[in-house]
Amino acid sequence: MQQMMNAQRQQEIDEKRYEALEIIATSVFSSKLGKQLLKLLEEQFINKPVWIYDAKDEFSAFREGQNDMVRNLIKWSTPSQTLEK
């Protein structure tokens, strides 16, 4: 029972942190310089292959994680996504 309550409390904390990250990212990346940075991140990470011949599987998982973070930042760069909540 205590473990269940702790897990639920941790989930609530994680959700609040995620919402705070979303709001901050929206504020930062909706600016002109923020959009320029996102464009560079997109070119550096998303526009490159995730899988490379002879690379370990862990490399592909790592690259997909990088891409996922950049995709989230791009999504959050639109103010209507979070600031109007």
N, C-alpha and C positions, 0 to 999 in steps of 0.2 A: 504494500500500500504506500509506504514512504517513498519507494523508488518510483512509483507511478506519479506521485505528487511532484517529486524532484524533476522527473522527465518533463512533466507538463509545465512546470515553472521555467525550466531551461528553454523549452520551446517558445514560451511567451517572451523571454528575454531575447532569444534569437530573432523572433519576428520583429520586435521593436528595433533591434540593431539593423536589420535589413531595411526597415522603413526609413530609419535615419540615414543609412547609406544611400538609399534611393533619393531622398530629398537633397542631400548634399551633392550627389552626382548630378542631379538635375540642375542645381544652381550653378555648378562649376562648368558643366559641359554644354549648357545652352548658350554660353557666351561665344563671341567670335573666335577667341583664342582656343576655347574649349573644343569648338567644332573643328578647328584646324588640327588640334591634337588628336581628336577622334579619327580624323581622316588618315593621319600618319599611323595610328595604331591599327586601323583597318588594313592599310597597305602592308604594314610590318607583320601582322599576325593572321588576319582572315584571308588575305589574298595569297597565301602560301599553302602548300599541301600539308595536310595533317599526317599523312602516311608517307614514309620514305623507305624505299627498298633497302633491306638489310638492317633497318633500325629495329630496336626492341619494341615490343607492344607498349611498354610504359611510355615511350616517347610519344606515340600517337595519343595516348590518354592525356599526357601532359599538354600537348599541342591543342587538343580539343578543349581542355580547361582554359587555356589562354584565349581561345576563340570565344568561348562562352562568356568570359568576363568582358571582353571587348563588345560582344553583342549586347550584353546587359547595359553597358555604359552608353552605347548608341541608343538603345531603347529609352534609357532614362534621360537622354539629352533633350527630349521634348517636354517642355514645362507642363503641359496638360496631363502628362502621365502621373505626376505625383503632387505637384504644388497646389492643385485645386481640390485635393482631398479634404 
